[in-house]
Amino acid sequence: MEASCETKGRRGWYLERVLFAMAGTVSLAGGLLALLVSPWFALLPVLAGINQWLYVTVGACPASLVLSRVTSLRSAAETGR
């Protein structure tokens, strides 16, 4: 049984995990740029949050649509995880 858990970890990331990592990166970068460059960069975390809520409520956001078409990433719900 442990072998199957190990192979699941080696398969790669699911779409939700990549989206979460992207939103965190955009939020951190936006906050840092807002402090160092211009307060207008504070809009980046806001947009990341809007995309997260879109994914939660609708089941898709612009980033998820692009990632699922460009890469082979699939949702954990689609794979039965």
N, C-alpha and C positions, 0 to 999 in steps of 0.2 A: 504494500500500500504506500509506503514511503517513496518508492521509485516513481509512482505516478505523480506524486506531489512535486518531485524534483523535475520531472519532464514538463509539468505544467509551467514551472518557473522559467524553464529554458525556451519556451515557445515564443516569448516576447510579451510586449505590453498590449493591453486592450485599449480600445479607443478612449474610454473614460479616463484611464490613467494618463494617457498622453495629453488629453484636454486639460486635466487638472494640473499637470506640469507646465503646460503652456500658459494657463491662466496665472499661475503663481509667478512664472518668469516675467510675464507682461506687467503684473502688479508691482513686483519688486523693481523692475526697470523703470516703470512709470513714476513710482515714488522717488527713486533716486534721481531721475532726470528732472522731476519737478523741484527737487531741492537744489540741484546744481545748475540747471540750465534755465528752465522757464516754468512758471506755475501751470502753463497750459498742458504740460505733460501729465498733470494730475487726471486728465481725462482718460488716459490709458487704463488705469485700474477700474474706472467706471465702466468703460466699454467691455473689459474682461468680465466684470460682474454681470453686466447685461447679457453677455453671451452665455454665462453659466446658468442664469435663470431661464434663458430661452431653452437650453438643453434640458433643464429639469422639468419645465412645464410642457414644452412641445415635443421633446424627444430629439430635437436637432437644433443645431446652431450653424452659422456660416462656417466656422472652423471644423465642425464635425463633418459637414458635407464635403468640404474640400479634402480633408484627411482621408475619408472613406473612399473617395474617388481616385485620389492620387497615390495612396499607399494601399497596402493590403490589410490595414487595421480593421478589425471588426469589433462590434460592441460585445461586452461580456454577456449581455442578455441574448444575443444572437447565437453565441457559442454554447449556451446552456450552463454557464458558470454561475 
